[in-house]
Amino acid sequence: MAPDLIYMNPPFEELQDVDHVRHAYEVLAEDGRMISVMAESAFFRQDKKSVGFRIWLKEVGGKSEKLPDGRFKESGTMVNARLVVISK
């Protein structure tokens, strides 16, 4: 049975978050929703994978919101991040 709701915080290294978000969307139930924290890098890099992800996100009607810089400083990282929400 496909999940109706997915919350995730995938690894950011080497654009793994892009792969995880795209895979999660594939297993998400129709009328389901997924919410993920992602690194900011996929939203400004110009490599094929990042550009393709931004195009795909727009095609599926996904939204992203930049989180405040330093949001995860207390967790030991200064990586800038976004919150991505996709409804299927």
Biopython code that builds the backbone (N, CA, C, O; Angstrom):
import numpy as np
from Bio.PDB.StructureBuilder import StructureBuilder

atoms = [
    (1, "MET", "N", (0.847, -1.184, 0.000)),
    (1, "MET", "CA", (0.000, 0.000, 0.000)),
    (1, "MET", "C", (0.890, 1.245, 0.000)),
    (1, "MET", "O", (1.821, 1.348, 0.799)),
    (2, "ALA", "N", (0.608, 2.163, -0.876)),
    (2, "ALA", "CA", (1.398, 3.394, -1.005)),
    (2, "ALA", "C", (1.061, 4.357, 0.129)),
    (2, "ALA", "O", (-0.095, 4.458, 0.540)),
    (3, "PRO", "N", (2.079, 5.068, 0.637)),
    (3, "PRO", "CA", (1.822, 6.016, 1.720)),
    (3, "PRO", "C", (1.071, 7.259, 1.232)),
    (3, "PRO", "O", (1.304, 7.752, 0.128)),
    (4, "ASP", "N", (0.165, 7.753, 2.083)),
    (4, "ASP", "CA", (-0.581, 8.981, 1.790)),
    (4, "ASP", "C", (0.222, 10.228, 2.126)),
    (4, "ASP", "O", (-0.004, 11.300, 1.565)),
    (5, "LEU", "N", (1.167, 10.070, 3.053)),
    (5, "LEU", "CA", (1.941, 11.205, 3.537)),
    (5, "LEU", "C", (3.371, 10.769, 3.776)),
    (5, "LEU", "O", (3.621, 9.747, 4.416)),
    (6, "ILE", "N", (4.311, 11.550, 3.260)),
    (6, "ILE", "CA", (5.733, 11.277, 3.463)),
    (6, "ILE", "C", (6.388, 12.544, 3.984)),
    (6, "ILE", "O", (6.297, 13.605, 3.366)),
    (7, "TYR", "N", (7.049, 12.421, 5.127)),
    (7, "TYR", "CA", (7.909, 13.477, 5.673)),
    (7, "TYR", "C", (9.326, 12.947, 5.593)),
    (7, "TYR", "O", (9.577, 11.806, 5.981)),
    (8, "MET", "N", (10.257, 13.746, 5.101)),
    (8, "MET", "CA", (11.616, 13.227, 4.996)),
    (8, "MET", "C", (12.680, 14.313, 5.101)),
    (8, "MET", "O", (12.448, 15.486, 4.810)),
    (9, "ASN", "N", (13.844, 13.871, 5.524)),
    (9, "ASN", "CA", (15.036, 14.698, 5.609)),
    (9, "ASN", "C", (16.181, 13.852, 5.051)),
    (9, "ASN", "O", (16.987, 13.309, 5.806)),
    (10, "PRO", "N", (16.245, 13.747, 3.717)),
    (10, "PRO", "CA", (17.238, 12.870, 3.096)),
    (10, "PRO", "C", (18.653, 13.441, 3.204)),
    (10, "PRO", "O", (18.830, 14.617, 3.521)),
    (11, "PRO", "N", (19.652, 12.610, 2.941)),
    (11, "PRO", "CA", (21.029, 13.110, 2.948)),
    (11, "PRO", "C", (21.222, 14.119, 1.813)),
    (11, "PRO", "O", (20.636, 13.984, 0.739)),
    (12, "PHE", "N", (22.046, 15.121, 2.071)),
    (12, "PHE", "CA", (22.278, 16.185, 1.095)),
    (12, "PHE", "C", (23.493, 15.926, 0.193)),
    (12, "PHE", "O", (23.572, 16.492, -0.897)),
    (13, "GLU", "N", (24.428, 15.093, 0.619)),
    (13, "GLU", "CA", (25.672, 14.900, -0.110)),
    (13, "GLU", "C", (25.419, 14.446, -1.541)),
    (13, "GLU", "O", (24.580, 13.585, -1.805)),
    (14, "GLU", "N", (26.173, 15.055, -2.461)),
    (14, "GLU", "CA", (26.158, 14.675, -3.877)),
    (14, "GLU", "C", (24.742, 14.619, -4.463)),
    (14, "GLU", "O", (24.432, 13.749, -5.277)),
    (15, "LEU", "N", (23.903, 15.543, -4.044)),
    (15, "LEU", "CA", (22.531, 15.662, -4.544)),
    (15, "LEU", "C", (21.683, 14.418, -4.278)),
    (15, "LEU", "O", (20.751, 14.128, -5.029)),
    (16, "GLN", "N", (22.006, 13.681, -3.209)),
    (16, "GLN", "CA", (21.199, 12.513, -2.856)),
    (16, "GLN", "C", (19.762, 12.920, -2.534)),
    (16, "GLN", "O", (18.832, 12.141, -2.741)),
    (17, "ASP", "N", (19.583, 14.144, -2.025)),
    (17, "ASP", "CA", (18.233, 14.596, -1.699)),
    (17, "ASP", "C", (17.347, 14.629, -2.939)),
    (17, "ASP", "O", (16.157, 14.322, -2.860)),
    (18, "VAL", "N", (17.914, 14.999, -4.075)),
    (18, "VAL", "CA", (17.154, 15.008, -5.332)),
    (18, "VAL", "C", (16.653, 13.602, -5.640)),
    (18, "VAL", "O", (15.479, 13.413, -5.957)),
    (19, "ASP", "N", (17.539, 12.622, -5.546)),
    (19, "ASP", "CA", (17.156, 11.237, -5.830)),
    (19, "ASP", "C", (16.078, 10.749, -4.868)),
    (19, "ASP", "O", (15.116, 10.104, -5.283)),
    (20, "HIS", "N", (16.239, 11.056, -3.587)),
    (20, "HIS", "CA", (15.279, 10.604, -2.580)),
    (20, "HIS", "C", (13.899, 11.224, -2.804)),
    (20, "HIS", "O", (12.886, 10.532, -2.699)),
    (21, "VAL", "N", (13.853, 12.510, -3.107)),
    (21, "VAL", "CA", (12.566, 13.180, -3.319)),
    (21, "VAL", "C", (11.868, 12.613, -4.550)),
    (21, "VAL", "O", (10.663, 12.359, -4.523)),
    (22, "ARG", "N", (12.613, 12.417, -5.614)),
    (22, "ARG", "CA", (11.988, 11.873, -6.823)),
    (22, "ARG", "C", (11.491, 10.443, -6.595)),
    (22, "ARG", "O", (10.420, 10.079, -7.081)),
    (23, "HIS", "N", (12.243, 9.644, -5.874)),
    (23, "HIS", "CA", (11.803, 8.281, -5.577)),
    (23, "HIS", "C", (10.564, 8.286, -4.672)),
    (23, "HIS", "O", (9.612, 7.543, -4.907)),
    (24, "ALA", "N", (10.589, 9.121, -3.650)),
    (24, "ALA", "CA", (9.447, 9.196, -2.726)),
    (24, "ALA", "C", (8.178, 9.574, -3.477)),
    (24, "ALA", "O", (7.106, 9.042, -3.189)),
    (25, "TYR", "N", (8.288, 10.479, -4.429)),
    (25, "TYR", "CA", (7.121, 10.865, -5.225)),
    (25, "TYR", "C", (6.567, 9.661, -5.987)),
    (25, "TYR", "O", (5.352, 9.495, -6.099)),
    (26, "GLU", "N", (7.453, 8.832, -6.504)),
    (26, "GLU", "CA", (7.017, 7.663, -7.269)),
    (26, "GLU", "C", (6.219, 6.683, -6.413)),
    (26, "GLU", "O", (5.293, 6.047, -6.917)),
    (27, "VAL", "N", (6.556, 6.547, -5.132)),
    (27, "VAL", "CA", (5.853, 5.587, -4.273)),
    (27, "VAL", "C", (4.681, 6.223, -3.527)),
    (27, "VAL", "O", (3.913, 5.520, -2.870)),
    (28, "LEU", "N", (4.538, 7.529, -3.622)),
    (28, "LEU", "CA", (3.465, 8.247, -2.952)),
    (28, "LEU", "C", (2.111, 7.893, -3.556)),
    (28, "LEU", "O", (1.976, 7.790, -4.775)),
    (29, "ALA", "N", (1.117, 7.709, -2.703)),
    (29, "ALA", "CA", (-0.239, 7.398, -3.165)),
    (29, "ALA", "C", (-0.818, 8.562, -3.954)),
    (29, "ALA", "O", (-0.465, 9.721, -3.740)),
    (30, "GLU", "N", (-1.718, 8.219, -4.876)),
    (30, "GLU", "CA", (-2.473, 9.272, -5.564)),
    (30, "GLU", "C", (-3.198, 10.085, -4.486)),
    (30, "GLU", "O", (-3.686, 9.517, -3.509)),
    (31, "ASP", "N", (-3.270, 11.380, -4.654)),
    (31, "ASP", "CA", (-3.847, 12.305, -3.669)),
    (31, "ASP", "C", (-3.006, 12.390, -2.396)),
    (31, "ASP", "O", (-3.466, 12.912, -1.381)),
    (32, "GLY", "N", (-1.772, 11.877, -2.447)),
    (32, "GLY", "CA", (-0.886, 11.952, -1.294)),
    (32, "GLY", "C", (-0.092, 13.248, -1.287)),
    (32, "GLY", "O", (-0.122, 14.021, -2.245)),
    (33, "ARG", "N", (0.616, 13.468, -0.190)),
    (33, "ARG", "CA", (1.441, 14.667, -0.041)),
    (33, "ARG", "C", (2.771, 14.278, 0.566)),
    (33, "ARG", "O", (2.844, 13.426, 1.451)),
    (34, "MET", "N", (3.823, 14.916, 0.076)),
    (34, "MET", "CA", (5.146, 14.702, 0.655)),
    (34, "MET", "C", (5.775, 16.036, 1.002)),
    (34, "MET", "O", (5.590, 17.038, 0.312)),
    (35, "ILE", "N", (6.523, 16.017, 2.092)),
    (35, "ILE", "CA", (7.213, 17.208, 2.578)),
    (35, "ILE", "C", (8.645, 16.793, 2.874)),
    (35, "ILE", "O", (8.881, 15.816, 3.585)),
    (36, "SER", "N", (9.591, 17.531, 2.333)),
    (36, "SER", "CA", (10.991, 17.183, 2.516)),
    (36, "SER", "C", (11.843, 18.422, 2.748)),
    (36, "SER", "O", (11.592, 19.485, 2.180)),
    (37, "VAL", "N", (12.842, 18.264, 3.584)),
    (37, "VAL", "CA", (13.900, 19.256, 3.697)),
    (37, "VAL", "C", (14.917, 18.898, 2.617)),
    (37, "VAL", "O", (15.263, 17.728, 2.450)),
    (38, "MET", "N", (15.393, 19.898, 1.889)),
    (38, "MET", "CA", (16.411, 19.680, 0.864)),
    (38, "MET", "C", (17.487, 20.745, 0.989)),
    (38, "MET", "O", (17.236, 21.845, 1.481)),
    (39, "ALA", "N", (18.671, 20.411, 0.544)),
    (39, "ALA", "CA", (19.743, 21.406, 0.483)),
    (39, "ALA", "C", (19.391, 22.455, -0.561)),
    (39, "ALA", "O", (18.697, 22.163, -1.535)),
    (40, "GLU", "N", (19.860, 23.643, -0.359)),
    (40, "GLU", "CA", (19.627, 24.746, -1.293)),
    (40, "GLU", "C", (20.309, 24.496, -2.646)),
    (40, "GLU", "O", (19.879, 25.044, -3.660)),
    (41, "SER", "N", (21.346, 23.691, -2.670)),
    (41, "SER", "CA", (22.182, 23.534, -3.866)),
    (41, "SER", "C", (21.404, 23.122, -5.118)),
    (41, "SER", "O", (21.712, 23.601, -6.209)),
    (42, "ALA", "N", (20.421, 22.262, -4.989)),
    (42, "ALA", "CA", (19.664, 21.818, -6.169)),
    (42, "ALA", "C", (18.844, 22.942, -6.785)),
    (42, "ALA", "O", (18.320, 22.791, -7.889)),
    (43, "PHE", "N", (18.726, 24.066, -6.088)),
    (43, "PHE", "CA", (17.908, 25.175, -6.568)),
    (43, "PHE", "C", (18.722, 26.294, -7.215)),
    (43, "PHE", "O", (18.160, 27.274, -7.703)),
    (44, "PHE", "N", (20.069, 26.141, -7.217)),
    (44, "PHE", "CA", (20.872, 27.146, -7.917)),
    (44, "PHE", "C", (21.953, 26.547, -8.812)),
    (44, "PHE", "O", (22.464, 27.229, -9.700)),
    (45, "ARG", "N", (22.305, 25.296, -8.593)),
    (45, "ARG", "CA", (23.334, 24.680, -9.431)),
    (45, "ARG", "C", (22.829, 24.554, -10.864)),
    (45, "ARG", "O", (21.627, 24.449, -11.106)),
    (46, "GLN", "N", (23.774, 24.568, -11.814)),
    (46, "GLN", "CA", (23.409, 24.507, -13.232)),
    (46, "GLN", "C", (23.743, 23.170, -13.879)),
    (46, "GLN", "O", (23.678, 23.045, -15.101)),
    (47, "ASP", "N", (24.103, 22.162, -13.071)),
    (47, "ASP", "CA", (24.376, 20.844, -13.635)),
    (47, "ASP", "C", (23.070, 20.204, -14.109)),
    (47, "ASP", "O", (21.982, 20.639, -13.731)),
    (48, "LYS", "N", (23.192, 19.176, -14.934)),
    (48, "LYS", "CA", (22.031, 18.525, -15.552)),
    (48, "LYS", "C", (21.028, 18.010, -14.512)),
    (48, "LYS", "O", (19.820, 18.170, -14.683)),
    (49, "LYS", "N", (21.523, 17.403, -13.451)),
    (49, "LYS", "CA", (20.640, 16.824, -12.434)),
    (49, "LYS", "C", (19.837, 17.902, -11.705)),
    (49, "LYS", "O", (18.640, 17.733, -11.476)),
    (50, "SER", "N", (20.480, 18.995, -11.344)),
    (50, "SER", "CA", (19.790, 20.081, -10.626)),
    (50, "SER", "C", (18.771, 20.781, -11.513)),
    (50, "SER", "O", (17.638, 21.024, -11.095)),
    (51, "VAL", "N", (19.167, 21.100, -12.716)),
    (51, "VAL", "CA", (18.248, 21.762, -13.652)),
    (51, "VAL", "C", (17.058, 20.840, -13.944)),
    (51, "VAL", "O", (15.910, 21.284, -13.956)),
    (52, "GLY", "N", (17.338, 19.567, -14.175)),
    (52, "GLY", "CA", (16.270, 18.603, -14.426)),
    (52, "GLY", "C", (15.319, 18.492, -13.248)),
    (52, "GLY", "O", (14.110, 18.355, -13.431)),
    (53, "PHE", "N", (15.866, 18.550, -12.030)),
    (53, "PHE", "CA", (15.020, 18.472, -10.845)),
    (53, "PHE", "C", (14.088, 19.679, -10.768)),
    (53, "PHE", "O", (12.901, 19.522, -10.481)),
    (54, "ARG", "N", (14.602, 20.867, -11.016)),
    (54, "ARG", "CA", (13.765, 22.070, -10.955)),
    (54, "ARG", "C", (12.648, 22.022, -11.999)),
    (54, "ARG", "O", (11.517, 22.427, -11.729)),
    (55, "ILE", "N", (12.975, 21.528, -13.180)),
    (55, "ILE", "CA", (11.952, 21.386, -14.222)),
    (55, "ILE", "C", (10.895, 20.381, -13.779)),
    (55, "ILE", "O", (9.697, 20.637, -13.897)),
    (56, "TRP", "N", (11.344, 19.238, -13.269)),
    (56, "TRP", "CA", (10.423, 18.195, -12.798)),
    (56, "TRP", "C", (9.538, 18.711, -11.667)),
    (56, "TRP", "O", (8.332, 18.466, -11.662)),
    (57, "LEU", "N", (10.132, 19.427, -10.709)),
    (57, "LEU", "CA", (9.373, 19.952, -9.576)),
    (57, "LEU", "C", (8.251, 20.871, -10.060)),
    (57, "LEU", "O", (7.134, 20.820, -9.546)),
    (58, "LYS", "N", (8.549, 21.688, -11.026)),
    (58, "LYS", "CA", (7.526, 22.570, -11.589)),
    (58, "LYS", "C", (6.446, 21.758, -12.299)),
    (58, "LYS", "O", (5.258, 22.052, -12.165)),
    (59, "GLU", "N", (6.855, 20.739, -13.052)),
    (59, "GLU", "CA", (5.892, 19.902, -13.790)),
    (59, "GLU", "C", (4.913, 19.193, -12.869)),
    (59, "GLU", "O", (3.742, 19.039, -13.217)),
    (60, "VAL", "N", (5.374, 18.755, -11.688)),
    (60, "VAL", "CA", (4.484, 18.039, -10.767)),
    (60, "VAL", "C", (3.762, 18.989, -9.818)),
    (60, "VAL", "O", (3.014, 18.551, -8.944)),
    (61, "GLY", "N", (3.984, 20.288, -9.991)),
    (61, "GLY", "CA", (3.289, 21.279, -9.174)),
    (61, "GLY", "C", (3.856, 21.436, -7.774)),
    (61, "GLY", "O", (3.174, 21.923, -6.872)),
    (62, "GLY", "N", (5.105, 21.023, -7.592)),
    (62, "GLY", "CA", (5.743, 21.146, -6.285)),
    (62, "GLY", "C", (6.086, 22.584, -5.951)),
    (62, "GLY", "O", (6.273, 23.421, -6.835)),
    (63, "LYS", "N", (6.164, 22.850, -4.676)),
    (63, "LYS", "CA", (6.512, 24.180, -4.170)),
    (63, "LYS", "C", (7.727, 24.053, -3.264)),
    (63, "LYS", "O", (7.932, 23.020, -2.625)),
    (64, "SER", "N", (8.528, 25.106, -3.214)),
    (64, "SER", "CA", (9.656, 25.115, -2.291)),
    (64, "SER", "C", (9.731, 26.477, -1.611)),
    (64, "SER", "O", (9.391, 27.511, -2.186)),
    (65, "GLU", "N", (10.181, 26.433, -0.385)),
    (65, "GLU", "CA", (10.342, 27.656, 0.394)),
    (65, "GLU", "C", (11.714, 27.636, 1.048)),
    (65, "GLU", "O", (12.055, 26.702, 1.774)),
    (66, "LYS", "N", (12.490, 28.670, 0.784)),
    (66, "LYS", "CA", (13.822, 28.768, 1.377)),
    (66, "LYS", "C", (13.682, 28.972, 2.879)),
    (66, "LYS", "O", (12.935, 29.835, 3.339)),
    (67, "LEU", "N", (14.410, 28.166, 3.630)),
    (67, "LEU", "CA", (14.431, 28.306, 5.084)),
    (67, "LEU", "C", (15.471, 29.352, 5.467)),
    (67, "LEU", "O", (16.401, 29.593, 4.696)),
    (68, "PRO", "N", (15.344, 29.978, 6.628)),
    (68, "PRO", "CA", (16.319, 30.987, 7.041)),
    (68, "PRO", "C", (17.740, 30.411, 7.076)),
    (68, "PRO", "O", (17.947, 29.275, 7.503)),
    (69, "ASP", "N", (18.711, 31.207, 6.621)),
    (69, "ASP", "CA", (20.110, 30.781, 6.683)),
    (69, "ASP", "C", (20.466, 30.404, 8.119)),
    (69, "ASP", "O", (20.033, 31.054, 9.071)),
    (70, "GLY", "N", (21.255, 29.354, 8.258)),
    (70, "GLY", "CA", (21.682, 28.920, 9.583)),
    (70, "GLY", "C", (20.602, 28.194, 10.371)),
    (70, "GLY", "O", (20.747, 28.002, 11.578)),
    (71, "ARG", "N", (19.534, 27.790, 9.721)),
    (71, "ARG", "CA", (18.392, 27.174, 10.398)),
    (71, "ARG", "C", (18.779, 25.933, 11.199)),
    (71, "ARG", "O", (18.167, 25.642, 12.227)),
    (72, "PHE", "N", (19.788, 25.205, 10.737)),
    (72, "PHE", "CA", (20.175, 23.964, 11.404)),
    (72, "PHE", "C", (21.529, 24.075, 12.114)),
    (72, "PHE", "O", (22.202, 23.071, 12.348)),
    (73, "LYS", "N", (21.907, 25.282, 12.445)),
    (73, "LYS", "CA", (23.181, 25.525, 13.121)),
    (73, "LYS", "C", (23.278, 24.734, 14.424)),
    (73, "LYS", "O", (24.327, 24.168, 14.732)),
    (74, "GLU", "N", (22.191, 24.694, 15.184)),
    (74, "GLU", "CA", (22.199, 23.973, 16.459)),
    (74, "GLU", "C", (22.425, 22.477, 16.267)),
    (74, "GLU", "O", (22.848, 21.789, 17.196)),
    (75, "SER", "N", (22.148, 21.974, 15.075)),
    (75, "SER", "CA", (22.373, 20.562, 14.778)),
    (75, "SER", "C", (23.767, 20.307, 14.226)),
    (75, "SER", "O", (24.112, 19.177, 13.883)),
    (76, "GLY", "N", (24.559, 21.362, 14.145)),
    (76, "GLY", "CA", (25.944, 21.209, 13.715)),
    (76, "GLY", "C", (26.204, 21.414, 12.244)),
    (76, "GLY", "O", (27.268, 21.041, 11.751)),
    (77, "THR", "N", (25.249, 22.004, 11.520)),
    (77, "THR", "CA", (25.476, 22.260, 10.099)),
    (77, "THR", "C", (25.009, 23.668, 9.735)),
    (77, "THR", "O", (24.035, 24.187, 10.281)),
    (78, "MET", "N", (25.718, 24.249, 8.820)),
    (78, "MET", "CA", (25.336, 25.576, 8.310)),
    (78, "MET", "C", (24.821, 25.488, 6.870)),
    (78, "MET", "O", (24.752, 26.501, 6.175)),
    (79, "VAL", "N", (24.467, 24.297, 6.429)),
    (79, "VAL", "CA", (23.937, 24.125, 5.076)),
    (79, "VAL", "C", (22.605, 24.855, 4.961)),
    (79, "VAL", "O", (21.711, 24.682, 5.790)),
    (80, "ASN", "N", (22.489, 25.666, 3.929)),
    (80, "ASN", "CA", (21.218, 26.332, 3.672)),
    (80, "ASN", "C", (20.244, 25.319, 3.091)),
    (80, "ASN", "O", (20.640, 24.423, 2.345)),
    (81, "ALA", "N", (18.975, 25.463, 3.435)),
    (81, "ALA", "CA", (17.998, 24.430, 3.071)),
    (81, "ALA", "C", (16.683, 25.031, 2.623)),
    (81, "ALA", "O", (16.412, 26.217, 2.809)),
    (82, "ARG", "N", (15.887, 24.181, 2.034)),
    (82, "ARG", "CA", (14.537, 24.522, 1.593)),
    (82, "ARG", "C", (13.570, 23.465, 2.091)),
    (82, "ARG", "O", (13.949, 22.323, 2.351)),
    (83, "LEU", "N", (12.342, 23.859, 2.216)),
    (83, "LEU", "CA", (11.254, 22.933, 2.508)),
    (83, "LEU", "C", (10.509, 22.732, 1.190)),
    (83, "LEU", "O", (10.067, 23.701, 0.574)),
    (84, "VAL", "N", (10.372, 21.498, 0.764)),
    (84, "VAL", "CA", (9.715, 21.174, -0.495)),
    (84, "VAL", "C", (8.414, 20.431, -0.182)),
    (84, "VAL", "O", (8.402, 19.484, 0.604)),
    (85, "VAL", "N", (7.324, 20.872, -0.807)),
    (85, "VAL", "CA", (6.018, 20.256, -0.614)),
    (85, "VAL", "C", (5.461, 19.891, -1.983)),
    (85, "VAL", "O", (5.400, 20.720, -2.891)),
    (86, "ILE", "N", (5.055, 18.622, -2.110)),
    (86, "ILE", "CA", (4.481, 18.148, -3.362)),
    (86, "ILE", "C", (3.198, 17.380, -3.045)),
    (86, "ILE", "O", (3.193, 16.468, -2.218)),
    (87, "SER", "N", (2.130, 17.758, -3.705)),
    (87, "SER", "CA", (0.880, 17.001, -3.615)),
    (87, "SER", "C", (0.705, 16.258, -4.932)),
    (87, "SER", "O", (0.936, 16.814, -6.006)),
    (88, "LYS", "N", (0.297, 15.000, -4.840)),
    (88, "LYS", "CA", (0.164, 14.182, -6.047)),
    (88, "LYS", "C", (-1.295, 14.130, -6.480)),
    (88, "LYS", "O", (-1.620, 13.489, -7.480)),
]
sb = StructureBuilder()
sb.init_structure("model")
sb.init_model(0)
sb.init_chain("A")
sb.init_seg("    ")
for serial, (resi, resn, name, xyz) in enumerate(atoms, 1):
    if name == "N":
        sb.init_residue(resn, " ", resi, " ")
    sb.init_atom(name, np.array(xyz, "f"), 0.0, 1.0, " ", f" {name:<3s}", serial, name[0])
structure = sb.get_structure()
